[in-house]
Amino acid sequence: MAASAGATQTPADEVPVPQGEAHTLEPSLDSRAGRLSFCTKVCYGIGGVPNQVASSATAFYLQLFLLDVAQIPAAQVSLVLFGGKVSGAAADPVAGFLINRSRRTGSGRLMPCLRGLWYMTFYCLFQALATFSQVPYTALTMLLTPSPRERDSATAYRITMEMAGTLMGAAVHGLIVSGAHSPHRCKDADLELPGPVTVSPGAACLYSVAAAAVAVTYPVCIGFLYLGVKERPDPSAAASSQGMSFLAGLGLTVRHPPYLKLVISFLFISAAIQVEQSYLVLFCTHASRLHDHIQSLVLTILVSAVLSTPLWEWVLQRFGKRMSAFGICVMVPFAILLAIVPTAPVAYIVALVSGVSIAVSLLLPWSMLPDVVDDFQLQHQHGPGMETIFYSSYVFFTKLSGAGALGISTLSLEFAGYEAGACKQTEQVVVTLKVLIGAVPTCMILTGLCILMVSPTPKVPRQDTSRRLSLRRRTSYSLA
């Protein structure tokens, strides 16, 4: 933060303010004006619900649908997951570029392959389109208030509402499609040996109804966001300046050490969480006798995450963000225990603890990212406000890591001999699922935490620094 100290002594760092506006800008940036209302925070949080509803449904049930309902080979499922995540990741910088370019305003034998291509096409489209709502929404954090404390509070509201959306997505989607995965279908057919099972014609219909229920949340929640949240007014809109190009800004962003280390650490952590979520249902279905507990375990995880998010916000404010990161590794020994002892009591304890860890793993990066942006602004005094570049590139890298993790791990099921639609899998598949639910997330979480702990944490800007950063963003926000 040496750059910030020097910045306060250099006259060139100060943005010139017309005399007629000098007395009006300062009061608007004091602690009282920087506070966000409860309604604003709630509406801001609601804006993130649709993506989380959809993400929750796909995270827990997409693999199960593709493998056991659509009965696509595991190798093709890995391509579907990888292609969808990559398309979403590729759309992130595109979305950031378009946002920065826009002006600111006041408001047979071939059939299995063809089926795999069909699902991959629409999953890629979904990921890409969802990105164009996620990137501007996440970047909106920097434009709500100049106060770091209020930004952290708004982020906590957002994560709480997103976890509630995740809970709603898993609960509603799970209840609707539960009839498609009844454990009695194998017993009634007396199929105890490995082999495909005929899927009920109503199974696909149930998934269609669940998808429609998820789709309805998008217009409803975006309406709340539009009506209840406004960006900070721009009293100096006339004093706009020409900024650098998107690619030049992206090059500066990825070379900023605090941002680079933050991204690398959460590449591993977010990929571990995605792997844990994606294989929980498959593990309960094929590697343990927990099929009847799937819905309850998913709800336990999500309820625990929702209830613990406000607690983690208090811990984050009281003990700091670096100390809060240790909460992520709480789930590590319990995940290993579940792989070794897959019983119902152990599974519920693991679900409870995993929800607590998932909450802090979601809250922490989005609370640290605004501090990284402020740190960048202090070190690049003449740079424009590049919030969308930071946020879009962060989402890009995390999605790319998830694509690799899910693609490779699903491909490992193919090598283990996973048979789509079978009631009973081979012992090699069971061992592979235990490794994916225990050892793989453990290694990735510990790797990410080690990187995060050795990296310097940007300090929260002081009040005068926040004022100067806010003024600079207002006068140099547009990117060429």
ROFI-933162 format. One record per residue (C-alpha): residue in one letter; x, y, z. Coordinates in Angstrom, 3 decimals. Example, Ala and Ser with C-alpha at 12.3 -4.5 7.8 and 13.67 -1.06 7.14 Angstrom:
<nodes>
rest|X|Y|Z
A|12.300|-4.500|7.800
S|13.670|-1.060|7.140
</nodes>
This chain:
<nodes>
rest|X|Y|Z
M|0.000|0.000|0.000
A|3.001|2.267|-0.395
A|1.471|3.539|-3.576
S|-1.526|4.831|-1.675
A|0.679|6.785|0.688
G|2.458|8.437|-2.176
A|-0.792|9.140|-3.900
T|-1.943|11.523|-1.186
Q|1.151|13.719|-1.692
T|1.135|14.003|-5.473
P|-0.960|16.872|-6.836
A|-1.350|15.120|-10.186
D|-3.224|12.330|-8.461
E|-6.058|14.590|-7.440
V|-8.857|14.971|-9.958
P|-9.582|18.658|-10.592
V|-13.004|19.656|-9.323
P|-14.806|22.805|-10.446
Q|-15.150|25.327|-7.671
G|-18.884|25.385|-7.979
E|-19.042|21.648|-7.303
A|-16.424|21.347|-4.571
H|-18.894|21.947|-1.775
T|-21.480|19.578|-3.224
L|-19.285|16.545|-3.867
E|-17.826|16.151|-0.405
P|-21.095|15.886|1.539
S|-22.350|13.229|-0.872
L|-19.396|11.036|0.021
D|-19.565|11.193|3.800
S|-20.369|8.165|5.882
R|-24.080|8.911|6.038
A|-24.557|9.426|2.301
G|-22.506|6.334|1.570
R|-24.873|4.085|3.490
L|-27.260|1.855|1.580
S|-30.844|1.363|2.669
F|-32.139|-2.032|3.738
C|-34.493|-2.085|0.736
T|-31.616|-1.396|-1.657
K|-29.529|-4.213|-0.193
V|-32.432|-6.677|-0.347
C|-33.295|-5.767|-3.949
Y|-29.636|-6.002|-4.866
G|-29.484|-9.451|-3.304
I|-32.631|-10.575|-5.111
G|-30.961|-9.756|-8.419
G|-28.579|-12.667|-7.951
V|-31.256|-15.241|-7.171
P|-32.048|-16.446|-10.736
N|-28.495|-17.443|-11.622
Q|-28.146|-19.272|-8.328
V|-31.470|-21.084|-8.754
A|-30.334|-22.296|-12.171
S|-26.799|-23.043|-10.993
S|-28.089|-25.043|-8.032
A|-30.367|-27.141|-10.213
T|-27.612|-27.859|-12.721
A|-24.921|-28.440|-10.078
F|-26.863|-31.103|-8.202
Y|-29.002|-32.695|-10.911
L|-27.559|-32.083|-14.401
Q|-25.144|-35.011|-14.286
L|-27.828|-37.301|-12.898
F|-30.189|-36.270|-15.697
L|-27.633|-36.751|-18.460
L|-26.363|-40.089|-17.153
D|-29.521|-41.782|-15.865
V|-32.417|-40.109|-17.744
A|-30.916|-39.106|-21.095
Q|-28.531|-42.105|-20.707
I|-25.644|-40.373|-22.441
P|-22.231|-42.077|-22.066
A|-20.011|-40.558|-19.406
A|-17.444|-39.466|-21.984
Q|-20.075|-37.387|-23.786
V|-21.360|-36.009|-20.493
S|-17.851|-34.747|-19.763
L|-17.889|-32.949|-23.118
V|-21.293|-31.428|-22.362
L|-20.134|-30.117|-18.978
F|-16.787|-28.926|-20.273
G|-18.264|-27.271|-23.360
G|-20.975|-25.526|-21.353
K|-18.557|-24.162|-18.771
V|-16.080|-23.047|-21.426
S|-18.800|-21.243|-23.397
G|-19.880|-19.452|-20.242
A|-16.270|-18.585|-19.451
A|-15.668|-17.295|-22.982
A|-18.750|-15.093|-22.723
D|-17.461|-13.383|-19.554
P|-14.778|-11.178|-21.169
V|-17.133|-10.573|-24.093
A|-19.784|-9.339|-21.673
G|-17.224|-7.151|-19.905
F|-16.106|-5.696|-23.251
L|-19.658|-4.911|-24.371
I|-20.538|-3.341|-21.022
N|-17.468|-1.133|-21.098
R|-18.193|-0.101|-24.695
S|-21.809|0.778|-23.913
R|-22.934|4.193|-22.747
R|-24.273|4.624|-19.256
T|-28.003|5.425|-19.094
G|-30.542|6.027|-16.341
S|-32.001|2.292|-16.844
G|-29.117|-45.398|-34.144
R|-25.304|-45.448|-33.755
L|-25.209|-41.824|-34.546
M|-28.191|-40.911|-32.388
P|-26.315|-41.083|-29.038
C|-23.694|-38.719|-30.458
L|-26.390|-36.421|-31.841
R|-28.178|-36.385|-28.475
G|-24.926|-35.485|-26.753
L|-24.394|-32.644|-29.247
W|-27.989|-31.496|-28.700
Y|-27.578|-31.179|-24.932
M|-24.145|-29.577|-25.237
T|-25.474|-26.933|-27.656
F|-28.260|-25.798|-25.371
Y|-26.131|-26.003|-22.233
C|-23.527|-23.804|-23.941
L|-26.225|-21.306|-24.913
F|-27.569|-21.243|-21.370
Q|-24.120|-20.649|-19.855
A|-23.322|-17.903|-22.339
L|-26.630|-16.083|-21.897
A|-26.521|-16.359|-18.109
T|-23.119|-14.681|-18.203
F|-24.563|-11.523|-19.727
S|-26.672|-11.020|-16.626
Q|-24.091|-12.211|-14.110
V|-21.181|-9.963|-15.106
P|-22.939|-6.568|-14.887
Y|-24.732|-7.679|-11.742
T|-21.550|-8.633|-9.892
A|-19.717|-5.508|-11.086
L|-22.583|-3.379|-9.750
T|-21.112|-3.793|-6.256
M|-18.453|-1.176|-7.002
L|-21.043|1.361|-8.171
L|-23.415|1.169|-5.211
T|-21.368|3.076|-2.639
P|-17.784|4.254|-2.051
S|-17.814|2.828|1.486
P|-15.894|-0.484|1.778
R|-17.940|-1.464|4.835
E|-21.203|-0.877|3.001
R|-19.928|-2.816|0.005
D|-19.123|-5.756|2.281
S|-22.581|-5.469|3.828
A|-24.242|-5.388|0.401
T|-22.162|-8.397|-0.615
A|-23.347|-10.257|2.491
Y|-26.977|-9.494|1.584
R|-26.296|-10.641|-1.952
I|-24.660|-13.922|-0.901
T|-27.470|-14.586|1.598
M|-30.120|-14.081|-1.067
E|-28.131|-16.129|-3.568
M|-27.836|-18.963|-1.074
A|-31.596|-18.703|-0.532
G|-31.964|-18.929|-4.309
T|-29.685|-21.941|-4.328
L|-31.844|-23.502|-1.622
M|-35.006|-22.729|-3.561
G|-33.543|-24.102|-6.786
A|-32.406|-27.349|-5.218
A|-35.612|-27.798|-3.205
V|-38.133|-26.998|-5.945
H|-36.167|-28.739|-8.681
G|-35.490|-31.749|-6.470
L|-39.109|-32.135|-5.422
I|-40.304|-31.959|-9.027
V|-37.826|-34.469|-10.465
S|-37.780|-36.826|-7.480
G|-40.363|-39.038|-9.200
A|-37.949|-39.623|-12.065
H|-35.376|-41.247|-9.766
S|-37.462|-43.497|-7.547
P|-35.321|-46.229|-5.979
H|-38.141|-48.715|-6.546
R|-37.623|-48.692|-10.310
C|-34.713|-51.112|-9.921
K|-36.425|-53.311|-7.334
D|-39.635|-53.564|-9.332
A|-37.714|-54.584|-12.419
D|-35.625|-57.003|-10.372
L|-32.444|-55.561|-11.833
E|-29.612|-56.171|-9.456
L|-26.924|-56.615|-12.098
P|-25.310|-53.759|-14.009
G|-27.267|-52.770|-17.069
P|-29.402|-49.956|-18.475
V|-32.887|-49.344|-17.151
T|-35.829|-48.191|-19.239
V|-36.593|-44.586|-18.334
S|-40.184|-43.598|-17.658
P|-41.641|-41.321|-20.369
G|-42.650|-38.900|-17.617
A|-39.065|-38.394|-16.451
A|-38.179|-35.967|-19.230
C|-41.475|-34.155|-18.698
L|-40.675|-33.666|-15.012
Y|-37.323|-32.118|-15.891
S|-39.061|-29.810|-18.382
V|-41.479|-28.601|-15.697
A|-38.577|-28.021|-13.307
A|-36.708|-26.049|-15.991
A|-39.772|-23.857|-16.569
A|-39.998|-23.136|-12.843
V|-36.347|-22.039|-12.851
A|-36.846|-19.830|-15.924
V|-39.677|-17.877|-14.262
T|-37.297|-16.543|-11.606
Y|-35.270|-14.519|-14.125
P|-37.844|-11.837|-15.107
V|-39.270|-11.632|-11.579
C|-35.967|-11.102|-9.763
I|-34.466|-8.830|-12.425
G|-37.586|-6.673|-12.064
F|-36.908|-6.273|-8.320
L|-33.280|-5.389|-9.064
Y|-34.224|-2.779|-11.656
L|-36.851|-1.104|-9.471
G|-35.056|-1.236|-6.137
V|-31.390|-0.541|-6.949
K|-29.848|2.533|-8.511
E|-26.245|3.296|-9.276
R|-24.713|6.257|-7.472
P|-25.540|9.552|-9.196
D|-22.791|10.982|-11.355
P|-22.567|14.728|-10.587
S|-19.472|15.099|-12.748
A|-20.710|13.327|-15.869
A|-19.552|16.236|-18.017
A|-15.972|15.712|-16.900
S|-15.604|12.379|-18.668
S|-12.210|11.329|-19.963
Q|-11.003|8.896|-22.569
G|-9.905|5.590|-21.073
M|-7.742|2.762|-22.307
S|-8.891|-0.111|-24.496
F|-10.442|-3.255|-23.048
L|-7.490|-5.468|-23.978
A|-4.997|-3.024|-22.470
G|-7.043|-2.874|-19.284
L|-7.262|-6.667|-19.193
G|-3.494|-6.880|-19.528
L|-3.024|-4.561|-16.532
T|-5.607|-6.495|-14.554
V|-4.052|-9.933|-14.904
R|-0.605|-8.538|-14.013
H|-1.791|-7.042|-10.725
P|-0.243|-9.372|-8.065
P|-3.042|-9.256|-5.417
Y|-5.663|-9.958|-8.081
L|-3.610|-12.721|-9.660
K|-3.111|-14.533|-6.353
L|-6.771|-14.081|-5.394
V|-7.878|-15.604|-8.700
I|-5.449|-18.529|-8.552
S|-6.399|-19.421|-4.972
F|-10.127|-19.405|-5.665
L|-9.652|-21.298|-8.923
F|-8.852|-24.307|-6.766
I|-11.414|-23.560|-4.052
S|-14.362|-22.901|-6.379
A|-13.503|-25.958|-8.479
A|-13.455|-28.063|-5.295
I|-16.912|-26.797|-4.288
Q|-18.282|-27.520|-7.775
V|-16.900|-31.056|-7.741
E|-18.340|-31.651|-4.262
Q|-21.778|-30.440|-5.344
S|-21.801|-32.253|-8.674
Y|-20.912|-35.690|-7.314
L|-22.868|-35.682|-4.059
V|-26.050|-36.982|-5.703
L|-24.178|-39.580|-7.765
F|-22.264|-40.681|-4.666
C|-25.463|-41.122|-2.662
T|-27.086|-42.986|-5.555
H|-24.334|-45.426|-6.535
A|-21.629|-45.472|-3.836
S|-23.735|-45.633|-0.685
R|-27.204|-46.541|0.518
L|-28.269|-42.922|0.879
H|-30.586|-42.616|-2.117
D|-33.605|-41.909|0.087
H|-31.691|-39.104|1.828
I|-30.543|-37.160|-1.257
Q|-33.144|-34.421|-1.067
S|-32.736|-34.019|2.695
L|-28.945|-33.852|2.440
V|-29.051|-31.203|-0.289
L|-31.486|-29.102|1.747
T|-29.324|-29.508|4.863
I|-26.292|-28.176|3.002
L|-28.135|-25.179|1.646
V|-30.021|-24.284|4.834
S|-26.740|-24.421|6.730
A|-25.144|-22.132|4.136
V|-28.001|-19.615|4.254
L|-28.056|-19.425|8.057
S|-24.273|-19.187|8.413
T|-23.757|-16.393|5.866
P|-24.664|-13.535|8.293
L|-22.395|-15.142|10.891
W|-19.513|-15.209|8.436
E|-20.129|-11.553|7.586
W|-19.704|-10.730|11.295
V|-16.553|-12.868|11.507
L|-15.221|-11.186|8.382
Q|-15.738|-7.718|9.870
R|-14.489|-8.697|13.328
F|-11.424|-10.854|12.588
G|-10.551|-9.968|9.003
K|-10.896|-11.677|5.663
R|-7.688|-13.686|5.868
M|-8.733|-15.338|9.129
S|-12.191|-16.053|7.746
A|-10.624|-18.117|4.965
F|-9.809|-20.881|7.440
G|-13.531|-21.607|7.630
I|-13.325|-23.131|4.149
C|-11.116|-26.005|5.291
V|-13.590|-27.073|8.006
M|-15.311|-29.369|5.514
V|-12.090|-31.200|4.571
P|-11.963|-33.872|7.328
F|-15.720|-34.422|7.144
A|-15.659|-34.964|3.365
I|-12.994|-37.638|3.839
L|-15.045|-39.174|6.661
L|-18.110|-39.439|4.405
A|-16.088|-41.259|1.740
I|-14.834|-43.737|4.360
V|-18.044|-44.126|6.405
P|-21.011|-43.449|4.070
T|-23.780|-43.748|6.672
A|-26.793|-41.500|7.159
P|-25.706|-39.875|10.494
V|-22.258|-39.087|9.102
A|-23.781|-37.772|5.875
Y|-26.003|-35.280|7.715
I|-23.092|-34.024|9.831
V|-21.015|-33.611|6.688
A|-23.886|-31.775|4.984
L|-24.218|-29.376|7.920
V|-20.495|-28.581|8.045
S|-20.195|-28.383|4.263
G|-22.890|-25.725|4.160
V|-20.914|-23.594|6.615
S|-17.761|-23.906|4.494
I|-19.595|-23.258|1.231
A|-21.040|-20.025|2.665
V|-17.628|-18.529|3.450
S|-16.150|-19.803|0.167
L|-18.826|-17.818|-1.702
L|-18.761|-14.720|0.503
L|-14.998|-14.270|0.800
P|-13.874|-13.749|-2.836
W|-16.654|-11.265|-3.585
S|-15.744|-9.334|-0.413
M|-12.042|-9.278|-1.267
L|-12.453|-8.361|-4.930
P|-13.585|-4.728|-4.298
D|-10.515|-4.222|-2.084
V|-8.316|-5.546|-4.894
V|-9.957|-3.113|-7.327
D|-9.331|-0.210|-4.944
D|-5.718|-1.319|-4.504
F|-5.314|-1.363|-8.276
Q|-6.795|2.121|-8.602
L|-4.360|3.487|-6.037
Q|-1.370|2.047|-7.875
H|-2.546|3.170|-11.324
Q|-3.431|6.782|-10.713
H|-4.321|7.628|-14.279
G|-6.211|4.442|-15.080
P|-9.976|4.394|-15.616
G|-12.421|2.557|-13.421
M|-12.178|-1.021|-14.667
E|-14.636|-2.764|-12.373
T|-16.270|-4.822|-15.112
I|-12.888|-6.050|-16.380
F|-11.965|-7.311|-12.922
Y|-15.307|-8.991|-12.347
S|-15.715|-10.491|-15.829
S|-12.177|-11.887|-15.873
Y|-12.618|-13.335|-12.370
V|-15.809|-15.129|-13.403
F|-14.057|-16.257|-16.595
F|-11.190|-17.904|-14.730
T|-13.399|-19.558|-12.112
K|-15.708|-20.981|-14.776
L|-12.720|-22.214|-16.736
S|-11.373|-24.024|-13.679
G|-14.794|-25.553|-13.059
A|-14.944|-26.688|-16.677
G|-11.622|-28.466|-16.399
A|-12.407|-30.024|-13.018
L|-15.862|-31.296|-13.998
G|-14.792|-32.399|-17.460
I|-11.805|-34.416|-16.259
S|-13.620|-35.873|-13.248
T|-16.604|-36.987|-15.346
L|-14.239|-38.500|-17.872
S|-12.722|-40.518|-15.037
L|-16.131|-42.174|-14.584
E|-15.954|-43.315|-18.192
F|-12.544|-44.865|-17.609
A|-13.861|-46.539|-14.446
G|-16.637|-48.192|-16.452
Y|-19.687|-46.120|-15.505
E|-22.760|-47.445|-17.329
A|-25.428|-44.826|-17.955
G|-28.841|-45.766|-16.573
A|-27.623|-48.816|-14.658
C|-29.068|-49.570|-11.249
K|-25.794|-50.956|-9.923
Q|-22.321|-49.778|-10.851
T|-19.048|-51.665|-10.669
E|-16.681|-51.472|-7.722
Q|-14.272|-49.322|-9.746
V|-17.006|-46.710|-10.213
V|-17.790|-46.756|-6.483
V|-14.118|-46.166|-5.620
T|-13.898|-43.374|-8.199
L|-16.936|-41.633|-6.693
K|-15.413|-41.879|-3.209
V|-12.219|-40.274|-4.476
L|-14.165|-37.510|-6.231
I|-16.212|-36.748|-3.116
G|-13.310|-36.867|-0.661
A|-9.703|-36.727|-1.861
V|-10.135|-34.448|-4.883
P|-11.936|-31.544|-3.111
T|-9.567|-31.870|-0.145
C|-6.436|-31.442|-2.266
M|-7.869|-28.503|-4.214
I|-9.108|-26.674|-1.095
L|-5.790|-27.036|0.723
T|-3.889|-25.884|-2.371
G|-6.086|-22.819|-2.765
L|-5.802|-21.889|0.921
C|-2.010|-22.182|0.847
I|-1.862|-19.767|-2.089
L|-4.293|-17.384|-0.378
M|-2.411|-17.389|2.921
V|0.995|-16.553|1.419
S|-0.371|-13.719|-0.720
P|-0.610|-10.147|0.597
T|-4.129|-8.980|1.393
P|-5.007|-5.473|0.165
K|-5.927|-3.169|3.022
V|-9.373|-1.608|3.223
P|-9.140|1.990|1.941
R|-9.531|4.820|4.427
Q|-12.428|7.254|4.126
D|-10.414|9.941|2.308
T|-9.016|7.303|-0.031
S|-12.540|6.053|-0.773
R|-13.592|9.583|-1.657
R|-10.713|10.034|-4.063
L|-11.313|6.629|-5.679
S|-15.011|7.316|-6.078
L|-14.349|10.679|-7.722
R|-11.819|9.132|-10.112
R|-14.292|6.418|-11.120
R|-16.933|9.002|-11.847
T|-14.676|11.081|-14.085
S|-12.985|8.205|-15.952
Y|-15.434|5.327|-16.068
S|-15.960|5.040|-19.830
L|-13.615|2.677|-21.651
A|-12.766|3.017|-25.304
</nodes>
